[in-house]
Amino acid sequence: MKFTRRDVIRTTAGAAAGIVGGQLLGRPAFAQDAPKYTPEEGAKLRMLRWSPFVQGDEDSWLANTKKFTEATGVEVRVDKESWEDIRPKAAVAANVGSGPDLMLVWFDDAHQYPDKLLDVSDLGEYLGNKYGGWYDGPKGYATRDGKFIGLPVACIGNAIVYRDSWVKEAGFSEFPKDTAGFLELCKALQKIGHPAGFTHGHGVGDGNNYAHWLLWSHGGKMVDESGKVVINSPETMKSIEYAMELYKTFIPGTESWLDVNNNRAFLAGELGVIANGISAYRTAQINKDNDPKLAEIAKDIRTTNLPIGPVGQSVELHQTTVGVIFNYTPYPNAAKAYLQFMFEQEQMANWIEKSLGYCCQTLKGFANNPVWSADPNAAAYSRASETLRPNGYAGPLGYASAATMADYVLVDMYAEAVTGAATPQEAMEKAEKRANRYYRV
């Protein structure tokens, strides 16, 4: 399909209702006219995004970007940084008023500097109306006071990734569905030399996903509905005690792990179970023809959602990335046109599919992308946007929730307790004090 400049500025032809990967789930395709963005004369854009863990994600994003440039004449330079470097670089750009025109940021980071971001409500409403609506969780990360301060681009699902043969060798016919059974499995895996490994370090994805699951699965929360810090609680204590028992079954060094470490250890055959995106599986699968060891691992990998704790329901964080445009950009129309183009059916459906289940749709109209049914291991990631619980739970998202996460308050609480750097009570009280620095502002 050939796109012209006129197509991008005015509208792109939407998929008819029912098309796989872009069906509208009963919503009218043109409930709202497409916004019209005429790129500024001589516009050039710079975008900063996170480094990919699945190559198809980056390849498709760059190919779609090239199509945009061919259609509009607007050059887009796409740079990338490690996951951990995105948050501080975005904060610096917002504060100094200089840097990339657009960025893919994490979770509720946009709420730390909403006045530094372009209002993209017209685009957010248009896309929501056209593609079946936004999922509530991702939308919450990208909206403030009823306005879109960014667009939720994707949720990167987090799930259990394990070696099926080793779980069976440990004496389990199936993967445990509750936290009590999960602890027993990890003990058994350690005894046969295939330990677990979960990130207790400052991994913006894996560290936060694991820590929030520990807390929520036991009924704890950082704040209540009013935003009062309530982390110092019996429920939190039980989650810490559980984490300490689980940590005893881990491979050494997890307290310093970042987002890449559990992938590497698992693919090196050092671990029996991790919590990760689908990237660990896809890496083994993609490289199996060139590496017999990875071929064996790929064949043996299974995925499932994280175990259910005493709270009695599935409670998972899931990584969310939001596309923002800084208001210092000299080319706001070009930037909006770029985001619009990337979200339209042909580009977005292609990106989700080529990401191989790594990037979950934030618009309901893309839920039936064939990637989710092509491989059983994708199922655990297919509903990440639908089921996620925002990190600010149970209070409102805003500066305090974003800053508390950015400061790794919850992650550090567990790390200090499991390593013995602090008693459980001391770790909990320290987390309470640190969180109050932000929630009392």
Disulfide bonds with the S-S distance in Angstrom:
none
